[in-house]
Amino acid sequence: MYYELRTYTLDPLKMADWLALYQSHALEVQSEHLGNLVGFFTSEFGDVNQVVHIWGYASLDERIARRAAMAADPRWAEFSRRNRELAAVVRLQSRLMRPTGFSPLQ
């Protein structure tokens, strides 16, 4: 199993707008295509104004196939257009992680 941890640092004045846009235009599309949403969070302390979400994949090939299908979906293109217009994302970090043998997430 692989987990992708994606961290978006947002313009603090646009956090609420971005979350509303994501919920109305991206969550359903990503859930359909990516399939295994482990968690979706906002930061409270430390590096603030961040949204973090974690997706699980059985393999790297599965991740590639699922993300390609999502990229081809017109609903994702519409979200991407609106996301660019909102210009809330300041930075994106993406990490692929594998659980240790003793991790509760496998």
DSSP file (Angstrom, degrees, kcal/mol; ACC not computed):
  #  RESIDUE AA STRUCTURE BP1 BP2  ACC     N-H-->O    O-->H-N    N-H-->O    O-->H-N    TCO  KAPPA ALPHA  PHI   PSI    X-CA   Y-CA   Z-CA
    1    1 A M              0   0    0      0, 0.0     2,-0.4     0, 0.0    57,-0.2   0.000 360.0 360.0 360.0 142.9    0.0    0.0    0.0
    2    2 A Y  E     -A   57   0A   0     55,-3.3    55,-3.0    96,-0.2     2,-0.4  -0.949 360.0-155.2-122.8 145.9    1.1    3.6   -0.7
    3    3 A Y  E     -AB  56  97A   0     94,-3.1    94,-3.3    -2,-0.4     2,-0.6  -0.983   3.7-153.3-122.5 132.4   -0.2    6.8    0.8
    4    4 A E  E     -AB  55  96A   0     51,-2.9    51,-2.1    -2,-0.4     2,-0.6  -0.921   7.5-164.1-105.2 121.1    0.0   10.1   -0.9
    5    5 A L  E     -AB  54  95A   0     90,-2.9    90,-2.4    -2,-0.6     2,-0.5  -0.920   8.4-170.7-104.9 115.5    0.1   13.1    1.5
    6    6 A R  E     -AB  53  94A   0     47,-2.9    47,-2.3    -2,-0.6     2,-0.5  -0.927   2.9-168.6-111.8 129.1   -0.7   16.3   -0.3
    7    7 A T  E     -AB  52  93A   0     86,-3.0    86,-2.5    -2,-0.5     2,-0.5  -0.971   0.9-168.9-121.5 121.3   -0.2   19.6    1.5
    8    8 A Y  E     -AB  51  92A   0     43,-3.0    43,-2.5    -2,-0.5     2,-0.6  -0.938   9.8-153.9-108.7 124.6   -1.6   22.8    0.1
    9    9 A T  E     -AB  50  91A   0     82,-2.7    81,-3.3    -2,-0.5    82,-1.6  -0.888  24.8-162.4 -94.9 125.8   -0.5   26.1    1.6
   10   10 A L  E     - B   0  89A   0     39,-3.2    79,-0.2    -2,-0.6     5,-0.1  -0.730  30.0 -96.6-112.8 154.9   -3.3   28.7    0.9
   11   11 A D    >>  -     0   0    0     77,-2.8     3,-2.3    -2,-0.3     4,-0.5  -0.565  40.7-133.3 -60.1 123.3   -3.7   32.4    0.9
   12   12 A P  G >4 S+     0   0    0      0, 0.0     3,-0.6     0, 0.0     4,-0.3   0.791 103.8  55.5 -59.3 -28.0   -5.2   32.9    4.4
   13   13 A L  G 34 S+     0   0    0      1,-0.2     4,-0.2     2,-0.1    -2,-0.1   0.591 111.6  44.7 -78.8  -8.9   -7.9   35.2    3.1
   14   14 A K  G <> S+     0   0    0     -3,-2.3     4,-2.8    74,-0.2     5,-0.2   0.338  79.5 102.3-115.9   5.2   -9.0   32.6    0.6
   15   15 A M  H <X S+     0   0    0     -3,-0.6     4,-2.7    -4,-0.5     5,-0.2   0.935  85.1  45.4 -56.1 -51.4   -9.1   29.4    2.8
   16   16 A A  H  > S+     0   0    0     -4,-0.3     4,-2.1     1,-0.2    -1,-0.2   0.898 114.2  49.3 -62.3 -40.8  -12.8   29.4    3.2
   17   17 A D  H  > S+     0   0    0      2,-0.2     4,-2.5     1,-0.2    -1,-0.2   0.906 111.8  48.8 -64.7 -41.1  -13.4   30.0   -0.5
   18   18 A W  H  X S+     0   0    0     -4,-2.8     4,-3.1     2,-0.2     5,-0.2   0.928 110.7  49.7 -66.3 -44.3  -11.0   27.3   -1.5
   19   19 A L  H  X S+     0   0    0     -4,-2.7     4,-2.5    -5,-0.2    -1,-0.2   0.900 112.2  48.4 -61.0 -40.2  -12.6   24.7    0.9
   20   20 A A  H  X S+     0   0    0     -4,-2.1     4,-2.2    -5,-0.2    -1,-0.2   0.919 112.9  48.0 -65.3 -43.1  -16.1   25.6   -0.5
   21   21 A L  H  X S+     0   0    0     -4,-2.5     4,-2.4     2,-0.2     5,-0.5   0.928 112.7  48.8 -62.2 -45.3  -14.8   25.3   -4.1
   22   22 A Y  H  X>S+     0   0    0     -4,-3.1     5,-2.7     1,-0.2     4,-2.3   0.938 112.5  47.4 -60.6 -47.2  -13.1   22.0   -3.3
   23   23 A Q  H  <5S+     0   0    0     -4,-2.5     5,-0.4    -5,-0.2    -1,-0.2   0.886 119.0  39.7 -64.0 -38.4  -16.2   20.6   -1.6
   24   24 A S  H  <5S+     0   0    0     -4,-2.2    -1,-0.2    -5,-0.2    -2,-0.2   0.760 132.9  17.3 -84.6 -24.7  -18.6   21.6   -4.4
   25   25 A H  H  <5S+     0   0    0     -4,-2.4    54,-0.3    -5,-0.2    -3,-0.2   0.579 129.7  28.8-126.3 -12.6  -16.4   20.8   -7.4
   26   26 A A  T  X5S+     0   0    0     -4,-2.3     4,-3.1    -5,-0.5     5,-0.3   0.742  97.6  71.2-121.4 -36.2  -13.6   18.5   -6.6
   27   27 A L  H  ><S+     0   0    0     -5,-2.7     4,-2.8     1,-0.2     5,-0.2   0.911 103.0  44.9 -55.6 -49.0  -14.4   16.2   -3.7
   28   28 A E  H  > S+     0   0    0     -5,-0.4     4,-2.3     2,-0.2    -1,-0.2   0.914 115.4  47.8 -62.4 -43.4  -16.9   14.0   -5.6
   29   29 A V  H  > S+     0   0    0      2,-0.2     4,-2.4     1,-0.2     5,-0.3   0.938 114.9  44.7 -64.9 -47.5  -14.6   13.8   -8.6
   30   30 A Q  H  X>S+     0   0    0     -4,-3.1     4,-3.4     1,-0.2     5,-0.9   0.916 112.3  52.1 -63.9 -41.5  -11.6   12.9   -6.6
   31   31 A S  H  X5S+     0   0    0     -4,-2.8     4,-1.0    -5,-0.3    -1,-0.2   0.911 111.6  47.2 -61.9 -41.5  -13.5   10.4   -4.5
   32   32 A E  H  <5S+     0   0    0     -4,-2.3    -1,-0.2    -5,-0.2    -2,-0.2   0.927 124.0  30.8 -63.9 -45.3  -14.8    8.6   -7.6
   33   33 A H  H  <5S+     0   0    0     -4,-2.4    -2,-0.2    -5,-0.2    -3,-0.2   0.890 127.1  36.6 -86.2 -41.2  -11.5    8.4   -9.3
   34   34 A L  H  <5S-     0   0    0     -4,-3.4     2,-1.2    -5,-0.3    -3,-0.2   0.824  83.3-170.1 -87.6 -31.2   -8.9    8.1   -6.5
   35   35 A G     << +     0   0    0     -4,-1.0     2,-0.6    -5,-0.9    -1,-0.1  -0.153  56.6  70.6  85.4 -42.2  -11.1    6.0   -4.4
   36   36 A N        +     0   0    0     -2,-1.2    20,-2.6    20,-0.4     2,-0.7  -0.667  52.9 178.7-123.2  78.9   -9.4    5.8   -1.0
   37   37 A L  E     -C   55   0A   0     -2,-0.6    18,-0.2    18,-0.2     3,-0.1  -0.696   1.4-179.3 -78.7 115.0   -9.6    9.1    0.9
   38   38 A V  E     -     0   0A   0     16,-2.7     2,-0.3    -2,-0.7    -1,-0.2   0.851  62.0 -26.1 -83.5 -38.5   -7.8    8.4    4.2
   39   39 A G  E     -C   54   0A   0     15,-1.3    15,-2.4     2,-0.0     2,-0.4  -0.962  44.2-151.0-173.2 156.7   -8.3   11.9    5.7
   40   40 A F  E     +C   53   0A   0     -2,-0.3     2,-0.3    13,-0.2    13,-0.2  -0.984  30.9 168.5-139.9 123.8   -8.8   15.6    4.9
   41   41 A F  E     -C   52   0A   0     11,-3.4    11,-2.4    -2,-0.4     2,-0.4  -0.881  30.1-145.3-137.3 158.8   -7.5   18.2    7.4
   42   42 A T  E     -C   51   0A   0     -2,-0.3     2,-0.2     9,-0.2     9,-0.2  -0.953  35.7-111.7-119.3 149.8   -6.8   21.8    8.0
   43   43 A S        +     0   0    0      7,-2.1     6,-0.5    -2,-0.4     7,-0.2  -0.565  30.1 177.2 -83.7 143.9   -3.8   22.9   10.1
   44   44 A E        +     0   0    0      1,-0.3     2,-0.3    -2,-0.2    -1,-0.1   0.693  68.9  20.0-110.9 -35.3   -4.4   24.6   13.5
   45   45 A F  S    S+     0   0    0      2,-0.2     2,-0.4     3,-0.0    -1,-0.3  -0.842 110.7  19.7-132.7 167.3   -0.9   25.1   14.8
   46   46 A G  S    S+     0   0    0     -2,-0.3     2,-1.1    -3,-0.1    -3,-0.0  -0.589 125.4  19.8  75.6-129.5    2.6   25.1   13.3
   47   47 A D  S    S-     0   0    0     -2,-0.4     3,-0.2     2,-0.0    -2,-0.2  -0.644  90.5-165.2 -74.2 103.7    2.4   25.8    9.6
   48   48 A V        +     0   0    0     -2,-1.1    -4,-0.1     1,-0.2     3,-0.1  -0.270  58.7  48.6 -88.3 175.8   -1.1   27.4    9.4
   49   49 A N  S    S+     0   0    0     -6,-0.5   -39,-3.2     1,-0.2     2,-0.4   0.845  84.7 133.8  62.0  36.5   -3.3   28.0    6.4
   50   50 A Q  E     -A    9   0A   0     -3,-0.2    -7,-2.1   -41,-0.2     2,-0.5  -0.919  45.4-158.5-120.2 145.7   -2.7   24.5    5.1
   51   51 A V  E     -AC   8  42A   0    -43,-2.5   -43,-3.0    -2,-0.4     2,-0.4  -0.981  16.0-171.1-115.0 130.5   -5.0   21.8    3.8
   52   52 A V  E     +AC   7  41A   0    -11,-2.4   -11,-3.4    -2,-0.5     2,-0.4  -0.984   6.6 175.9-125.4 130.6   -3.7   18.3    4.0
   53   53 A H  E     -AC   6  40A   0    -47,-2.3   -47,-2.9    -2,-0.4     2,-0.4  -0.988  14.2-153.1-134.6 151.2   -5.3   15.2    2.5
   54   54 A I  E     -AC   5  39A   0    -15,-2.4   -16,-2.7    -2,-0.4   -15,-1.3  -0.976   9.1-172.7-125.9 129.1   -4.1   11.6    2.3
   55   55 A W  E     -AC   4  37A   0    -51,-2.1   -51,-2.9    -2,-0.4     2,-0.4  -0.950  14.4-141.3-120.6 141.0   -5.1    9.1   -0.4
   56   56 A G  E     -A    3   0A   0    -20,-2.6   -20,-0.4    -2,-0.4     2,-0.3  -0.831  17.1-176.8-106.3 142.6   -4.3    5.4   -0.4
   57   57 A Y  E     -A    2   0A   0    -55,-3.0   -55,-3.3    -2,-0.4     3,-0.1  -0.991  29.6-140.0-136.0 142.4   -3.3    3.3   -3.4
   58   58 A A  S    S-     0   0    0     -2,-0.3     2,-0.3   -57,-0.2    -1,-0.1   0.811  88.1  -6.3 -69.0 -30.1   -2.6   -0.4   -3.7
   59   59 A S  S  > S-     0   0    0    -57,-0.1     4,-1.8     1,-0.1    -1,-0.2  -0.964  70.1-105.3-156.5 167.1    0.4    0.3   -6.0
   60   60 A L  H  > S+     0   0    0     -2,-0.3     4,-2.4     2,-0.2     5,-0.2   0.867 120.5  56.1 -67.0 -36.0    2.2    3.1   -7.9
   61   61 A D  H  > S+     0   0    0      1,-0.2     4,-2.4     2,-0.2    -1,-0.2   0.893 105.4  51.7 -62.8 -38.9    0.6    1.8  -11.1
   62   62 A E  H  > S+     0   0    0      2,-0.2     4,-2.8     1,-0.2     5,-0.2   0.923 108.8  51.0 -62.8 -43.0   -2.8    2.2   -9.6
   63   63 A R  H  X S+     0   0    0     -4,-1.8     4,-2.6     1,-0.2     5,-0.3   0.935 110.4  48.6 -59.1 -46.8   -2.1    5.8   -8.6
   64   64 A I  H  X S+     0   0    0     -4,-2.4     4,-2.0     1,-0.2    -1,-0.2   0.929 114.2  45.5 -59.7 -46.9   -0.9    6.6  -12.1
   65   65 A A  H  X S+     0   0    0     -4,-2.4     4,-2.1     2,-0.2    -2,-0.2   0.916 114.4  47.5 -64.8 -44.2   -4.0    5.1  -13.7
   66   66 A R  H  X S+     0   0    0     -4,-2.8     4,-2.1     1,-0.2    -2,-0.2   0.906 113.2  47.3 -65.9 -41.9   -6.4    6.7  -11.2
   67   67 A R  H  X S+     0   0    0     -4,-2.6     4,-2.4    -5,-0.2    -1,-0.2   0.857 110.8  52.8 -69.5 -33.7   -4.9   10.1  -11.5
   68   68 A A  H  X S+     0   0    0     -4,-2.0     4,-1.3    -5,-0.3    -2,-0.2   0.908 109.3  48.9 -66.4 -41.6   -4.9    9.9  -15.4
   69   69 A A  H  < S+     0   0    0     -4,-2.1     4,-0.5     1,-0.2     3,-0.2   0.905 112.0  49.1 -64.2 -40.6   -8.6    9.0  -15.4
   70   70 A M  H >< S+     0   0    0     -4,-2.1     3,-1.4     1,-0.2     6,-0.3   0.919 107.3  54.6 -64.4 -42.8   -9.3   11.9  -13.1
   71   71 A A  H 3< S+     0   0    0     -4,-2.4    -1,-0.2     1,-0.3    -2,-0.2   0.790 106.8  52.6 -61.9 -27.6   -7.3   14.3  -15.3
   72   72 A A  T 3< S+     0   0    0     -4,-1.3    -1,-0.3    -3,-0.2    -2,-0.2   0.559  85.8 103.0 -84.3  -8.8   -9.4   13.3  -18.3
   73   73 A D    X>  -     0   0    0     -3,-1.4     4,-1.6    -4,-0.5     3,-0.9  -0.626  68.8-143.5 -79.1 125.7  -12.7   14.0  -16.5
   74   74 A P  H 3> S+     0   0    0      0, 0.0     4,-2.0     0, 0.0    -1,-0.1   0.794 100.6  61.1 -59.8 -27.8  -14.3   17.3  -17.6
   75   75 A R  H 3> S+     0   0    0      2,-0.2     4,-2.1     1,-0.2     5,-0.1   0.865 103.5  49.8 -66.2 -34.4  -15.5   18.0  -14.1
   76   76 A W  H <> S+     0   0    0     -3,-0.9     4,-2.8    -6,-0.3    -1,-0.2   0.890 108.1  53.0 -70.1 -38.4  -11.8   18.0  -12.9
   77   77 A A  H  X S+     0   0    0     -4,-1.6     4,-2.2     2,-0.2    -2,-0.2   0.890 108.9  50.5 -61.6 -38.9  -11.0   20.4  -15.7
   78   78 A E  H  X S+     0   0    0     -4,-2.0     4,-2.3     2,-0.2    -2,-0.2   0.920 111.0  47.6 -66.3 -44.0  -13.7   22.7  -14.5
   79   79 A F  H  X S+     0   0    0     -4,-2.1     4,-2.9   -54,-0.3    -2,-0.2   0.936 111.2  51.9 -60.5 -44.6  -12.5   22.5  -10.9
   80   80 A S  H  X S+     0   0    0     -4,-2.8     4,-2.3     1,-0.2    -2,-0.2   0.888 109.3  49.9 -60.3 -40.0   -8.9   23.2  -12.1
   81   81 A R  H  X S+     0   0    0     -4,-2.2     4,-2.1     2,-0.2    -1,-0.2   0.948 114.0  44.1 -62.9 -49.1  -10.1   26.3  -14.1
   82   82 A R  H  X S+     0   0    0     -4,-2.3     4,-2.3     1,-0.2    -2,-0.2   0.864 111.4  55.0 -65.0 -35.8  -12.0   27.7  -11.1
   83   83 A N  H  X>S+     0   0    0     -4,-2.9     4,-1.6     2,-0.2     5,-0.6   0.913 108.4  47.9 -64.4 -43.1   -9.0   26.8   -8.8
   84   84 A R  H  <5S+     0   0    0     -4,-2.3    -2,-0.2     1,-0.2    -1,-0.2   0.910 111.4  51.2 -63.4 -41.4   -6.7   28.9  -11.0
   85   85 A E  H  <5S+     0   0    0     -4,-2.1    -2,-0.2     1,-0.2    -1,-0.2   0.893 108.8  50.2 -63.3 -39.9   -9.1   31.8  -11.1
   86   86 A L  H  <5S-     0   0    0     -4,-2.3    -1,-0.2    -5,-0.1    -2,-0.2   0.840  88.2-162.1 -66.9 -32.8   -9.4   31.8   -7.3
   87   87 A A  T  <5 +     0   0    0     -4,-1.6    -3,-0.1    -5,-0.2    -4,-0.1   0.881  41.4 135.9  51.7  45.7   -5.6   31.8   -7.0
   88   88 A A      < +     0   0    0     -5,-0.6   -77,-2.8   -74,-0.1     2,-0.5   0.750  38.1  92.5 -91.5 -27.2   -5.7   30.6   -3.4
   89   89 A V  E     +B   10   0A   0     -6,-0.3   -79,-0.2   -79,-0.2     3,-0.1  -0.574  40.8 170.5 -78.7 121.1   -2.9   28.0   -3.6
   90   90 A V  E     +     0   0A   0    -81,-3.3     2,-0.3    -2,-0.5   -80,-0.2   0.783  69.0   2.9 -93.6 -36.2    0.5   29.4   -2.7
   91   91 A R  E     -B    9   0A   0    -82,-1.6   -82,-2.7     2,-0.0     2,-0.4  -0.996  57.2-157.1-154.4 145.8    2.4   26.1   -2.5
   92   92 A L  E     -B    8   0A   0     -2,-0.3     2,-0.4   -84,-0.2   -84,-0.2  -0.996   9.4-177.1-127.3 130.7    1.8   22.4   -3.1
   93   93 A Q  E     -B    7   0A   0    -86,-2.5   -86,-3.0    -2,-0.4     2,-0.4  -0.986   4.2-171.3-122.6 138.1    3.8   19.6   -1.6
   94   94 A S  E     -B    6   0A   0     -2,-0.4     2,-0.4   -88,-0.2   -88,-0.2  -0.996   3.0-177.1-131.9 129.9    3.2   15.9   -2.4
   95   95 A R  E     -B    5   0A   0    -90,-2.4   -90,-2.9    -2,-0.4     2,-0.5  -0.987  15.5-151.5-126.7 135.0    4.7   12.9   -0.7
   96   96 A L  E     -B    4   0A   0     -2,-0.4     2,-0.3   -92,-0.2   -92,-0.2  -0.919  25.3-176.6-101.7 129.7    4.4    9.3   -1.4
   97   97 A M  E     -B    3   0A   0    -94,-3.3   -94,-3.1    -2,-0.5    -2,-0.0  -0.936  20.8-151.8-130.4 148.2    4.8    7.1    1.6
   98   98 A R        -     0   0    0     -2,-0.3   -96,-0.2   -96,-0.2     2,-0.1  -0.966  28.8-118.7-115.4 136.1    4.9    3.4    2.4
   99   99 A P        -     0   0    0      0, 0.0     7,-0.0     0, 0.0     2,-0.0  -0.392  25.8-116.2 -71.9 149.2    3.8    2.1    5.8
  100  100 A T    >   -     0   0    0      1,-0.1     3,-1.4    -2,-0.1     5,-0.0  -0.286  36.0 -98.9 -70.7 168.2    6.3    0.3    8.0
  101  101 A G  T 3  S+     0   0    0      1,-0.3    -1,-0.1    -2,-0.0     5,-0.0   0.741 124.5  46.2 -62.9 -22.9    5.5   -3.3    8.9
  102  102 A F  T 3  S+     0   0    0      3,-0.0    -1,-0.3     4,-0.0     4,-0.1   0.330  83.6 119.5-103.8   6.5    4.1   -2.2   12.3
  103  103 A S    <   -     0   0    0     -3,-1.4     0, 0.0     1,-0.1     0, 0.0  -0.481  65.5-135.8 -71.0 140.4    1.9    0.7   11.0
  104  104 A P  S    S+     0   0    0      0, 0.0     2,-0.6     0, 0.0    -1,-0.1   0.788  95.0  70.0 -65.5 -25.0   -1.8    0.4   11.7
  105  105 A L              0   0    0      1,-0.1    -2,-0.1    -5,-0.0    -5,-0.0  -0.849 360.0 360.0 -92.7 120.1   -2.3    1.6    8.1
  106  106 A Q              0   0    0     -2,-0.6    -1,-0.1    -4,-0.1    -3,-0.0   0.310 360.0 360.0-122.8 360.0   -1.3   -1.1    5.6
